[in-house]
Amino acid sequence: MISRQEAERRIFDRAARDPVFRHSLKIAPHATLEAMFGVDLPPDLEIEILQDNPQRVHIVLPENDMTDDALKALAARMSGWNQPG
């Protein structure tokens, strides 16, 4: 199982060197990530692709008010990142 950080690193690296992948990621993130990692992502998982530029910077804050049940549910979703589709 790969970590979220490792998955993000792979996505960033590929997007930096592959303009077709980068475009696909922007217009169809679910399908693009499913194909890249060979997994089925939950259809209700929202994926938003943002791109910084000189006039816009995005800062993503981690969720911090999660219940134990919410943390378990998130962990279960993320564990699917390396499971065969």
The first five atom37 places (N, CA, C, CB, O) and aatype in JSON, in Angstrom:
{
  "aatype": [12, 9, 15, 1, 5, 6, 0, 6, 1, 1, 9, 13, 3, 1, 0, 0, 1, 3, 14, 19, 13, 1, 8, 15, 10, 11, 9, 0, 14, 8, 0, 16, 10, 6, 0, 12, 13, 7, 19, 3, 10, 14, 14, 3, 10, 6, 9, 6, 9, 10, 5, 3, 2, 14, 5, 1, 19, 8, 9, 19, 10, 14, 6, 2, 3, 12, 16, 3, 3, 0, 10, 11, 0, 10, 0, 0, 1, 12, 15, 7, 17, 2, 5, 14, 7],
  "atom_mask": [
    [1, 1, 1, 1, 1],
    [1, 1, 1, 1, 1],
    [1, 1, 1, 1, 1],
    [1, 1, 1, 1, 1],
    [1, 1, 1, 1, 1],
    [1, 1, 1, 1, 1],
    [1, 1, 1, 1, 1],
    [1, 1, 1, 1, 1],
    [1, 1, 1, 1, 1],
    [1, 1, 1, 1, 1],
    [1, 1, 1, 1, 1],
    [1, 1, 1, 1, 1],
    [1, 1, 1, 1, 1],
    [1, 1, 1, 1, 1],
    [1, 1, 1, 1, 1],
    [1, 1, 1, 1, 1],
    [1, 1, 1, 1, 1],
    [1, 1, 1, 1, 1],
    [1, 1, 1, 1, 1],
    [1, 1, 1, 1, 1],
    [1, 1, 1, 1, 1],
    [1, 1, 1, 1, 1],
    [1, 1, 1, 1, 1],
    [1, 1, 1, 1, 1],
    [1, 1, 1, 1, 1],
    [1, 1, 1, 1, 1],
    [1, 1, 1, 1, 1],
    [1, 1, 1, 1, 1],
    [1, 1, 1, 1, 1],
    [1, 1, 1, 1, 1],
    [1, 1, 1, 1, 1],
    [1, 1, 1, 1, 1],
    [1, 1, 1, 1, 1],
    [1, 1, 1, 1, 1],
    [1, 1, 1, 1, 1],
    [1, 1, 1, 1, 1],
    [1, 1, 1, 1, 1],
    [1, 1, 1, 0, 1],
    [1, 1, 1, 1, 1],
    [1, 1, 1, 1, 1],
    [1, 1, 1, 1, 1],
    [1, 1, 1, 1, 1],
    [1, 1, 1, 1, 1],
    [1, 1, 1, 1, 1],
    [1, 1, 1, 1, 1],
    [1, 1, 1, 1, 1],
    [1, 1, 1, 1, 1],
    [1, 1, 1, 1, 1],
    [1, 1, 1, 1, 1],
    [1, 1, 1, 1, 1],
    [1, 1, 1, 1, 1],
    [1, 1, 1, 1, 1],
    [1, 1, 1, 1, 1],
    [1, 1, 1, 1, 1],
    [1, 1, 1, 1, 1],
    [1, 1, 1, 1, 1],
    [1, 1, 1, 1, 1],
    [1, 1, 1, 1, 1],
    [1, 1, 1, 1, 1],
    [1, 1, 1, 1, 1],
    [1, 1, 1, 1, 1],
    [1, 1, 1, 1, 1],
    [1, 1, 1, 1, 1],
    [1, 1, 1, 1, 1],
    [1, 1, 1, 1, 1],
    [1, 1, 1, 1, 1],
    [1, 1, 1, 1, 1],
    [1, 1, 1, 1, 1],
    [1, 1, 1, 1, 1],
    [1, 1, 1, 1, 1],
    [1, 1, 1, 1, 1],
    [1, 1, 1, 1, 1],
    [1, 1, 1, 1, 1],
    [1, 1, 1, 1, 1],
    [1, 1, 1, 1, 1],
    [1, 1, 1, 1, 1],
    [1, 1, 1, 1, 1],
    [1, 1, 1, 1, 1],
    [1, 1, 1, 1, 1],
    [1, 1, 1, 0, 1],
    [1, 1, 1, 1, 1],
    [1, 1, 1, 1, 1],
    [1, 1, 1, 1, 1],
    [1, 1, 1, 1, 1],
    [1, 1, 1, 0, 1]
  ],
  "atom_positions": [
    [[0.84, -1.18, 0.0], [0.0, 0.0, 0.0], [0.88, 1.24, 0.0], [-0.95, 0.0, 1.21], [1.8, 1.35, 0.81]],
    [[0.61, 2.18, -0.89], [1.39, 3.41, -0.9], [0.67, 4.46, -0.07], [1.61, 3.91, -2.34], [-0.55, 4.43, 0.07]],
    [[1.44, 5.39, 0.47], [0.86, 6.46, 1.27], [0.25, 7.52, 0.35], [1.94, 7.1, 2.19], [0.51, 7.56, -0.85]],
    [[-0.56, 8.35, 0.94], [-1.14, 9.46, 0.17], [-0.02, 10.36, -0.35], [-2.14, 10.28, 1.04], [-0.07, 10.83, -1.49]],
    [[1.0, 10.6, 0.48], [2.11, 11.45, 0.06], [2.82, 10.86, -1.16], [3.11, 11.63, 1.21], [3.19, 11.59, -2.08]],
    [[3.02, 9.54, -1.17], [3.67, 8.89, -2.31], [2.78, 8.97, -3.55], [3.99, 7.41, -1.98], [3.27, 9.22, -4.65]],
    [[1.47, 8.76, -3.37], [0.55, 8.88, -4.51], [0.6, 10.29, -5.09], [-0.9, 8.52, -4.08], [0.66, 10.46, -6.31]],
    [[0.58, 11.29, -4.22], [0.63, 12.68, -4.68], [1.95, 12.96, -5.4], [0.45, 13.65, -3.51], [1.96, 13.65, -6.42]],
    [[3.05, 12.45, -4.88], [4.36, 12.66, -5.52], [4.35, 12.08, -6.94], [5.49, 12.01, -4.67], [4.83, 12.72, -7.87]],
    [[3.8, 10.88, -7.08], [3.74, 10.25, -8.41], [2.86, 11.06, -9.36], [3.21, 8.82, -8.29], [3.19, 11.23, -10.54]],
    [[1.73, 11.56, -8.85], [0.83, 12.37, -9.67], [1.53, 13.66, -10.09], [-0.48, 12.7, -8.89], [1.5, 14.01, -11.27]],
    [[2.17, 14.35, -9.16], [2.86, 15.61, -9.46], [3.98, 15.38, -10.47], [3.43, 16.24, -8.18], [4.13, 16.15, -11.43]],
    [[4.76, 14.32, -10.27], [5.88, 14.03, -11.17], [5.38, 13.78, -12.59], [6.68, 12.82, -10.66], [5.93, 14.3, -13.56]],
    [[4.35, 12.97, -12.7], [3.84, 12.65, -14.04], [3.21, 13.87, -14.7], [2.82, 11.51, -13.97], [3.41, 14.11, -15.89]],
    [[2.45, 14.65, -13.92], [1.82, 15.85, -14.47], [2.87, 16.85, -14.94], [0.91, 16.49, -13.42], [2.63, 17.58, -15.91]],
    [[4.02, 16.9, -14.28], [5.08, 17.83, -14.66], [5.73, 17.46, -15.98], [6.13, 17.89, -13.57], [6.23, 18.34, -16.69]],
    [[5.75, 16.17, -16.33], [6.45, 15.74, -17.54], [5.53, 15.26, -18.66], [7.41, 14.65, -17.19], [6.0, 15.0, -19.77]],
    [[4.23, 15.15, -18.38], [3.31, 14.58, -19.37], [2.1, 15.51, -19.55], [2.86, 13.15, -18.95], [1.15, 15.42, -18.77]],
    [[2.12, 16.4, -20.55], [1.02, 17.34, -20.72], [-0.33, 16.69, -21.02], [1.35, 18.29, -21.82], [-1.37, 17.23, -20.64]],
    [[-0.33, 15.54, -21.68], [-1.59, 14.84, -21.95], [-2.19, 14.34, -20.63], [-1.37, 13.65, -22.93], [-3.39, 14.48, -20.41]],
    [[-1.37, 13.76, -19.76], [-1.83, 13.31, -18.45], [-2.36, 14.49, -17.65], [-0.7, 12.59, -17.68], [-3.42, 14.41, -17.03]],
    [[-1.62, 15.6, -17.65], [-2.02, 16.79, -16.91], [-3.39, 17.27, -17.36], [-0.97, 17.92, -17.08], [-4.25, 17.59, -16.53]],
    [[-3.62, 17.33, -18.67], [-4.91, 17.75, -19.2], [-6.01, 16.76, -18.79], [-4.85, 17.87, -20.73], [-7.1, 17.17, -18.37]],
    [[-5.73, 15.48, -18.92], [-6.7, 14.45, -18.54], [-7.05, 14.54, -17.07], [-6.15, 13.07, -18.87], [-8.21, 14.37, -16.69]],
    [[-6.06, 14.79, -16.24], [-6.28, 14.92, -14.8], [-7.23, 16.08, -14.49], [-4.94, 15.12, -14.07], [-8.06, 15.99, -13.59]],
    [[-7.08, 17.16, -15.24], [-7.94, 18.33, -15.03], [-9.39, 18.08, -15.45], [-7.4, 19.53, -15.79], [-10.32, 18.53, -14.78]],
    [[-9.59, 17.35, -16.56], [-10.95, 17.2, -17.08], [-11.65, 15.94, -16.59], [-10.92, 17.19, -18.58], [-12.88, 15.89, -16.57]],
    [[-10.9, 14.92, -16.2], [-11.5, 13.65, -15.75], [-10.62, 13.03, -14.66], [-11.67, 12.65, -16.96], [-10.0, 11.99, -14.88]],
    [[-10.59, 13.66, -13.47], [-9.67, 13.18, -12.44], [-9.92, 11.75, -11.97], [-9.75, 14.08, -11.26], [-8.97, 11.0, -11.78]],
    [[-11.19, 11.36, -11.8], [-11.48, 9.99, -11.35], [-10.9, 8.96, -12.32], [-12.99, 9.77, -11.2], [-10.14, 8.08, -11.93]],
    [[-11.29, 9.09, -13.59], [-10.85, 8.11, -14.58], [-9.34, 8.11, -14.74], [-11.51, 8.4, -15.92], [-8.73, 7.06, -14.9]],
    [[-8.73, 9.29, -14.7], [-7.29, 9.4, -14.88], [-6.55, 8.72, -13.74], [-6.87, 10.86, -14.97], [-5.59, 7.98, -13.97]],
    [[-6.98, 8.97, -12.5], [-6.32, 8.36, -11.34], [-6.6, 6.87, -11.25], [-6.76, 9.06, -10.05], [-5.73, 6.09, -10.86]],
    [[-7.8, 6.46, -11.61], [-8.1, 5.02, -11.63], [-7.19, 4.3, -12.61], [-9.59, 4.77, -11.99], [-6.67, 3.22, -12.31]],
    [[-7.01, 4.89, -13.79], [-6.13, 4.27, -14.79], [-4.68, 4.28, -14.32], [-6.26, 4.99, -16.14], [-3.96, 3.29, -14.5]],
    [[-4.25, 5.36, -13.73], [-2.86, 5.47, -13.29], [-2.51, 4.44, -12.23], [-2.59, 6.86, -12.77], [-1.46, 3.81, -12.28]],
    [[-3.41, 4.28, -11.24], [-3.12, 3.41, -10.11], [-3.76, 2.03, -10.22], [-3.58, 4.06, -8.85], [-3.5, 1.16, -9.39]],
    [[-4.6, 1.83, -11.24], [-5.24, 0.53, -11.41], [-6.22, 0.19, -10.31], [0.0, 0.0, 0.0], [-6.28, -0.94, -9.84]],
    [[-7.0, 1.18, -9.89], [-7.96, 1.0, -8.81], [-9.33, 1.55, -9.21], [-7.47, 1.68, -7.51], [-9.45, 2.29, -10.19]],
    [[-10.33, 1.19, -8.46], [-11.65, 1.8, -8.57], [-11.81, 2.73, -7.38], [-12.8, 0.72, -8.61], [-11.79, 2.27, -6.24]],
    [[-11.97, 4.02, -7.63], [-12.2, 4.98, -6.56], [-13.7, 5.07, -6.28], [-11.62, 6.37, -6.93], [-14.51, 4.89, -7.19]],
    [[-14.08, 5.35, -5.04], [-15.5, 5.49, -4.74], [-16.11, 6.61, -5.59], [-15.72, 5.78, -3.24], [-15.53, 7.69, -5.69]],
    [[-17.27, 6.37, -6.2], [-17.87, 7.38, -7.08], [-18.24, 8.67, -6.34], [-19.1, 6.82, -7.74], [-18.32, 9.73, -6.96]],
    [[-18.46, 8.58, -5.03], [-18.82, 9.78, -4.27], [-17.6, 10.53, -3.72], [-19.75, 9.41, -3.13], [-17.75, 11.53, -3.02]],
    [[-16.39, 10.04, -4.03], [-15.17, 10.72, -3.62], [-14.96, 11.93, -4.51], [-13.94, 9.76, -3.67], [-14.79, 11.79, -5.72]],
    [[-14.96, 13.12, -3.92], [-14.76, 14.35, -4.7], [-13.27, 14.6, -4.87], [-15.44, 15.56, -4.0], [-12.5, 14.57, -3.91]],
    [[-12.87, 14.83, -6.1], [-11.48, 15.14, -6.42], [-11.49, 16.47, -7.15], [-10.81, 14.01, -7.29], [-12.11, 16.62, -8.2]],
    [[-10.79, 17.44, -6.58], [-10.71, 18.75, -7.19], [-9.25, 19.02, -7.56], [-11.26, 19.86, -6.23], [-8.37, 18.98, -6.71]],
    [[-9.01, 19.29, -8.82], [-7.66, 19.56, -9.31], [-7.51, 21.08, -9.42], [-7.39, 18.85, -10.68], [-8.25, 21.74, -10.15]],
    [[-6.54, 21.61, -8.71], [-6.26, 23.04, -8.72], [-4.83, 23.25, -9.18], [-6.5, 23.68, -7.31], [-3.97, 22.4, -8.97]],
    [[-4.59, 24.38, -9.82], [-3.24, 24.68, -10.29], [-2.86, 26.08, -9.84], [-3.15, 24.54, -11.85], [-3.56, 27.06, -10.14]],
    [[-1.73, 26.17, -9.12], [-1.22, 27.47, -8.72], [-0.7, 28.22, -9.94], [-0.11, 27.32, -7.67], [-0.32, 27.62, -10.95]],
    [[-0.68, 29.55, -9.84], [-0.04, 30.4, -10.84], [0.46, 31.63, -10.1], [-1.04, 30.79, -12.01], [0.24, 31.75, -8.89]],
    [[1.13, 32.55, -10.76], [1.69, 33.69, -10.04], [0.66, 34.55, -9.31], [2.44, 34.56, -11.0], [1.0, 35.22, -8.34]],
    [[-0.59, 34.52, -9.75], [-1.63, 35.32, -9.11], [-2.51, 34.52, -8.15], [-2.49, 35.95, -10.16], [-3.35, 35.1, -7.46]],
    [[-2.34, 33.2, -8.1], [-3.21, 32.37, -7.27], [-2.39, 31.25, -6.63], [-4.38, 31.8, -8.1], [-1.69, 30.5, -7.32]],
    [[-2.5, 31.15, -5.32], [-1.83, 30.09, -4.57], [-2.89, 29.35, -3.77], [-0.69, 30.66, -3.63], [-3.74, 29.98, -3.14]],
    [[-2.85, 28.03, -3.79], [-3.79, 27.21, -3.04], [-3.08, 26.62, -1.83], [-4.39, 26.08, -3.93], [-1.96, 26.13, -1.93]],
    [[-3.73, 26.68, -0.7], [-3.22, 26.05, 0.52], [-4.28, 25.06, 0.97], [-2.89, 27.12, 1.65], [-5.42, 25.44, 1.21]],
    [[-3.9, 23.81, 1.09], [-4.84, 22.76, 1.49], [-4.58, 22.42, 2.94], [-4.7, 21.48, 0.59], [-3.5, 21.98, 3.32]],
    [[-5.59, 22.65, 3.75], [-5.5, 22.34, 5.17], [-6.05, 20.95, 5.44], [-6.26, 23.39, 6.0], [-7.07, 20.58, 4.87]],
    [[-5.4, 20.19, 6.29], [-5.95, 18.87, 6.63], [-7.19, 19.02, 7.5], [-4.89, 18.01, 7.36], [-7.33, 19.98, 8.27]],
    [[-8.07, 18.06, 7.36], [-9.25, 18.03, 8.21], [-8.79, 17.72, 9.63], [-10.31, 16.98, 7.71], [-8.0, 16.81, 9.83]],
    [[-9.28, 18.46, 10.61], [-8.79, 18.25, 11.96], [-9.86, 17.93, 12.99], [-8.06, 19.45, 12.4], [-9.52, 17.58, 14.12]],
    [[-11.11, 18.02, 12.65], [-12.18, 17.75, 13.61], [-12.89, 16.45, 13.27], [-13.18, 18.9, 13.64], [-14.12, 16.41, 13.22]],
    [[-12.13, 15.4, 13.03], [-12.72, 14.14, 12.62], [-12.96, 13.23, 13.82], [-11.83, 13.44, 11.6], [-12.14, 13.13, 14.73]],
    [[-14.11, 12.58, 13.79], [-14.4, 11.58, 14.8], [-13.61, 10.31, 14.48], [-15.93, 11.28, 14.87], [-13.07, 10.19, 13.38]],
    [[-13.55, 9.39, 15.42], [-12.87, 8.13, 15.16], [-13.5, 7.4, 13.98], [-12.9, 7.24, 16.41], [-12.79, 6.82, 13.15]],
    [[-14.83, 7.42, 13.9], [-15.52, 6.76, 12.79], [-15.16, 7.42, 11.45], [-17.04, 6.78, 13.01], [-14.97, 6.74, 10.45]],
    [[-15.09, 8.75, 11.44], [-14.73, 9.46, 10.21], [-13.29, 9.15, 9.8], [-14.92, 10.97, 10.39], [-13.01, 8.97, 8.62]],
    [[-12.39, 9.08, 10.78], [-10.99, 8.73, 10.48], [-10.89, 7.32, 9.91], [-10.12, 8.84, 11.74], [-10.13, 7.09, 8.96]],
    [[-11.65, 6.38, 10.48], [-11.64, 5.0, 9.97], [-12.18, 4.95, 8.54], [-12.47, 4.08, 10.88], [-11.64, 4.24, 7.69]],
    [[-13.25, 5.71, 8.28], [-13.83, 5.73, 6.94], [-12.85, 6.32, 5.93], [-15.15, 6.55, 6.93], [-12.72, 5.81, 4.82]],
    [[-12.15, 7.38, 6.32], [-11.15, 7.98, 5.43], [-10.0, 7.01, 5.17], [-10.62, 9.29, 6.02], [-9.55, 6.88, 4.03]],
    [[-9.54, 6.34, 6.2], [-8.46, 5.37, 6.05], [-8.89, 4.24, 5.12], [-8.03, 4.8, 7.42], [-8.1, 3.78, 4.29]],
    [[-10.12, 3.8, 5.24], [-10.63, 2.73, 4.37], [-10.66, 3.19, 2.91], [-12.03, 2.29, 4.82], [-10.3, 2.43, 2.02]],
    [[-11.08, 4.42, 2.68], [-11.11, 4.96, 1.31], [-9.71, 5.05, 0.73], [-11.77, 6.33, 1.28], [-9.48, 4.67, -0.42]],
    [[-8.78, 5.55, 1.52], [-7.42, 5.75, 1.02], [-6.7, 4.41, 0.82], [-6.61, 6.65, 1.99], [-5.8, 4.32, -0.01]],
    [[-7.09, 3.38, 1.55], [-6.44, 2.09, 1.37], [-6.72, 1.51, -0.01], [-6.89, 1.11, 2.44], [-5.97, 0.66, -0.49]],
    [[-7.78, 1.96, -0.65], [-8.12, 1.5, -1.98], [-7.2, 2.02, -3.07], [0.0, 0.0, 0.0], [-7.29, 1.56, -4.21]],
    [[-6.33, 2.95, -2.75], [-5.44, 3.55, -3.76], [-4.48, 2.53, -4.35], [-4.65, 4.7, -3.15], [-3.95, 2.74, -5.44]],
    [[-4.25, 1.44, -3.66], [-3.3, 0.47, -4.23], [-3.94, -0.91, -4.39], [-2.06, 0.36, -3.34], [-3.24, -1.9, -4.54]],
    [[-5.25, -0.96, -4.38], [-5.95, -2.23, -4.58], [-6.3, -2.37, -6.05], [-7.22, -2.32, -3.7], [-6.71, -1.38, -6.67]],
    [[-6.15, -3.53, -6.62], [-6.55, -3.71, -8.03], [-8.01, -3.39, -8.23], [-6.27, -5.14, -8.48], [-8.84, -3.66, -7.37]],
    [[-8.32, -2.81, -9.4], [-9.69, -2.42, -9.74], [-10.52, -3.61, -9.9], [0.0, 0.0, 0.0], [-11.71, -3.5, -10.19]]
  ]
}
